[in-house]
């Protein structure tokens, strides 16, 4: 799996990643979010939309 042009790596604390994993594992979330990256992408996009930045 190659890197797409424009993609970049962002470091996230291990504690926050642990919290994300636990959130994704919840019964009501396990089909909505496939993985951590997808969850973080959606969460950031929703936050930017809410703040009027997107």
C-alpha positions as CSV (number, residue, x, y, z in Angstrom):
1,X,0.0,0.0,0.0
2,X,1.7,3.1,-1.2
3,X,1.5,6.6,0.1
4,X,-0.8,9.0,-1.9
5,X,0.6,12.3,-3.0
6,X,-0.1,14.9,-0.3
7,X,-0.5,12.4,2.5
8,X,1.5,13.0,5.6
9,X,2.2,11.3,8.9
10,X,0.9,12.9,12.2
11,X,2.0,11.7,15.6
12,X,-0.8,11.1,18.1
13,X,-0.2,10.3,21.7
14,X,-0.5,6.6,22.6
15,X,-3.1,7.4,25.3
16,X,-5.3,9.1,22.7
17,X,-4.9,6.3,20.3
18,X,-5.9,3.8,23.1
19,X,-9.0,5.9,23.7
20,X,-9.9,5.9,20.0
21,X,-9.5,2.1,19.8
22,X,-11.8,1.6,22.8
23,X,-14.4,4.0,21.2
24,X,-14.2,2.1,17.9
25,X,-14.7,-1.3,19.7
26,X,-18.0,-0.2,21.3
27,X,-20.9,-2.2,19.8
28,X,-22.6,0.9,18.3
29,X,-19.4,2.1,16.6
30,X,-17.7,-1.0,15.3
31,X,-19.4,-0.9,11.9
32,X,-19.4,2.9,11.5
33,X,-15.6,3.2,11.9
34,X,-13.4,0.6,10.2
35,X,-10.1,1.8,11.7
36,X,-8.4,4.5,13.7
37,X,-7.4,6.5,10.6
38,X,-11.0,6.6,9.3
39,X,-12.3,7.6,12.7
40,X,-9.7,10.4,13.0
41,X,-10.4,11.6,9.5
42,X,-14.1,11.8,10.2
43,X,-13.7,13.4,13.6
44,X,-11.4,16.1,12.2
45,X,-13.6,16.8,9.2
46,X,-16.7,17.1,11.4
47,X,-14.9,19.5,13.8
48,X,-13.7,21.7,10.9
49,X,-17.2,21.7,9.5
50,X,-18.7,22.7,12.9
51,X,-16.1,25.5,13.2
52,X,-16.9,26.7,9.7
53,X,-13.5,25.9,8.4
54,X,-14.6,23.4,5.7
